[in-house]
Amino acid sequence: MNTRKKLALAEIIRESRQSKYKTAKDFWSDNQDALGASYTHYAAVETGTKLPDIELAISIAKILKLDLRLICHVWAKDQMPDAETKAFFEPIPGFEVQGVPSTLKMNLDEFFVFTEAHLPVFEKHPQAWGMLTFILAFSDVNPPTEKQLSELFELSSKQVKEIVEFFRNEGIVFSNNGKLITKRRYFHLPNTPDFKKVRDRNFLSISQDLIKKITTNDLKEKEAFRTTYLRRITRVQAQEISRHIDDLVGHFGNLPDAGSEFYGLTIAFGSRMKFGGKNSE
């Protein structure tokens, strides 16, 4: 085993363990019987100097409540000898980093995660998230000005200035001859209870905007899509559908930036109501 290789499995295990246990030793001490491995061996797995056998990988996944499909997939990918063979295992199914599907190829140095300290601004300015993503979409080809944002988002110049100033203060947007450009390529609102109100409002706002603007011809030409589909399924089947949605979101995110139109994708999938006896799982 070439220990100089960067093992994706080690990163997944380490990040998950850190969210539940302060140290690797704490995790091993609480679960050594289930792991069936020495602390030295587990520590090597977490640091990426050893690839565990599949039985140990599955044991770790079950304890940390990681997606088994993800763990088995990454375990196999880590053993591939070169980039060509590793590419056979892309996209990685079901893998999310901070709530974002891993099928989105992101350089973490270009990734900005908002925190609870930013919530007051998003609550005061409902259009802030949409405006930031718009600036991002056109930064490298046709950066917008504050005046253009005011017209496009139907906001006063004062409102736009406040939002843009917030972005500048956070170091994520700068102005070049009046044109606004983002300093990062990826932005994320955490999928946590604190951000639920903001994320829900963004979802509803974008969905309502799309409903108003999608035309019959857009649907006919397959340049847009809108549907509702209702049926009875189990929660296990729901997990299968969610994995397909994860791959779709990843595909959309990985498309090269092109064109002059700003597209939106909103997907809502979940149980609407329960009726009758105990559902089959």
N, C-alpha and C positions, 0 to 999 in steps of 0.2 A: 504494500500500500504506500503510495507516494504521499507523505504527510504534508507536503507543501501545497497540495491541492486544497482549494477552498471548498469545504463541504457544506452544501445547503442544508443538509439534515442537521448538522451541528448547530447552525444558526437558528433553525426553527426550534430545536429542543432547548437551546440556551435562552432564547427570548421568552418561550412559554414558561420555563422553570423560573426565570427571574420575576415573572408576574405573580408567581405563587409562593416562591421560597426565596429567602434572602441570599442563601449560598447553595452551591452544588452539594456541599457536605450535609446541609440541612435536609435537602431533598432525598439524598441517598440514605441518610439515617432513618428517615421516616418510612422509606419504601424498600429497604435493602432486601427483604424477603421476596417481595414481588419482582424486584429487578433480577435477583439471582446472579449478581455480578459484584466484584469488589469495588470499593470506592475509587481506587486508582484507575480501574478499567472504565467506570462510568465517567470520571473526570476527563479521561482521554477522549471519550465519545463527545462530550460537551464542548471540548476545546477544538475538536476536529482533527486530532492526531490519530484517531482510530475510527474506522467505520464499524458500527456494531453489526453483529449477525442479525438476521431479520427477526428472530424471536425476541431479542433484546429491544430492537427498535419498536416492535409492536407492544411490548410490555411498557416501555416508556410512554408511548402514545396513549395507551389506555389510562395510565396513571394521570397524565397531564391533560387527558380528554382532548387529544389532538385527532384530527380527521385521519382515520386509518388509510383511506384512499390516497390522501396526500403523502403520508409517511412512506407507504410502500412505493409510491411513484418516485419520490425524491431519493429514497434509498437506492433504487435501481439506477436513477440518473447519475448519482454520485459515483457509481462504479464504471461509468463509460469512460473510455480512454482519451477522447479528444472532443473538440467543439462540435465536430460533425455528428458524432454519435450522441452527444448530449442533446443536440437539437431535436433528435427524435422524440424527446420527452417534453417538448414545449407545445402548448402552454402547460404549466403545472396546475392541475385541477384542484379547486377548492382551497387554494392557499391565499390567505389575506394577511396583509401587513397593515396594522392600525386601521383595519376596516376597509382597506382597498384591495381588490383582487390582485393577486400577484401576477396575473396574466398581463397587467399593465407593466411594461418594462420601464422602471424608474431608476435613475441615478439618485441615491439618497442624499448626495450633496446638493441636489437641486430640488429637494423636497421640503416644503414648509408645512408644519402642522400647527393649526391654531389651538389656543388654550382657553381655559375658562376666563382668563383675564381679558380676552378679546370679545367676550359675549356681549357686553353693553353696547358696543358699536354695531354689531350685527342686529341686535334687538332694536336699536334706534333707527338703523338704516336697512330696511328689508332688501333693498336692491344691491347692497354692497357685494354679496357673493356673486351675483350675476354680472356685476360690473367688473369684478376682478377676473373672472373667467373670460370675459369678452376681451379685456386688455391682453390677457395671456394669449388668446387665440390669434390676435393680429399683431403681436409685438414684433415678429420677425419679418413682416411684409408691409403692413400699413398701420402703424401705431395710431390710435385715436387721440384726439385732443380732449380737454375738459369740455369744450363747447360741443363737440360731437357727441360725447357721452350724455350731456344734458339733453340733447335733442333725441337721441336714440332711446334713452331710459325715461324720458319725459319727467325730468327732475329739474329743480332750480339750480342755477349755477352755484349757489351757496351750499346746497346739499351735496352736489358733486365734489365741490372743493373740500368739504369736510371728510368725505369718504376717501378721496385721493390723498389727503393729508395723513389720514390714518395709515394708508398703505405705505406712504413715504416714511413715516415714523417707524414702521416695522421693518423697513429696509427691504421691502419686496417689490416696490415700484419706484422708478425714477423717471424724470422728465428729460428729454433730449430735444431741444428747440421746440418745446411745447408739446411734443409727442410723448405719450405715456407708454413705458415699456416695463415688463416684469423682469425682476432679477432672478426669479426661480421659474422652473418649468412645471412644477407640480404643487398643488395646494390641497389641503385636506381638512375638513371639519370632522372631528372625532365622532364616532358613532357611540356616544355615551349619553346617559340620562340628562346631563347638563346641557347637551347640545341638541336634544330631541326637538325642542320647540323651534329652534332655528332651522334645523334640517327639514322638519315637516313643512315649515313655511316655504322654504326654498322649493321643495318638491311640488307643493300645491301651486305655487306661483308659476313655475316652469311648465307644469302640466296644463294649467289653464291657458297660458300663452300659446302653447302648441295647439291646443284644441281650437283656439280662435284662428290660427294662421294656416293650419293644414287644410289644403283644398282637395276637392274631389279629384281633380286632375293629378295632384301630387300622389294620391293613393293609387290612381289608375296607372301612373307611370312608375310606380314602385320607388318613388323618390322620398316617400314618407310612409309611415305605418301607424295604424291605430286599430286596436281591437280589444274586445273583452271576451273572456272565455271562462265559463263557470261549470264546474263539475265536482263530483264527490270523489275524493282520493284519500289515502292514508298519509300520515306524517312522513313515513319512509319514502313514499312516492314524491311528496313535497320536497324532500331533500334532494332527490334526483333532479327535479325541475330546477331547483335553486343552483345546482352545479352547472346545468346548461346555461342558465342566466349569467352565472359568474364568467363563463367562457365568452359569452356574447359581449359583456361589458369590457372584458379584456381585449377582445378583437377590435371593438370600437375605439378604445383608448390607444391601441397600437397602430392605428391607421396613420399614415404620414399626413402632416398638416398641408392642406391644399385648398384651392378655391376661395371664393369670396363670401360664402354663406356660413352663418353661425348656426349649427345644428344642435338640437337638444335631444337627450334620451332620458325618459323617465319610465321606470318599471315598478309596478306594485304587484306583489304576489303574496297571498297569505290566506289563512282561514277566515271566512266571513261569519260563519255561525256553526254551531254544533246542534245536531238534531237526533233524537232517538237514543238508542242504547250505546254501549261502549264501542268506540270505533276500533276497527282492526288496525293493528300497527304493521 
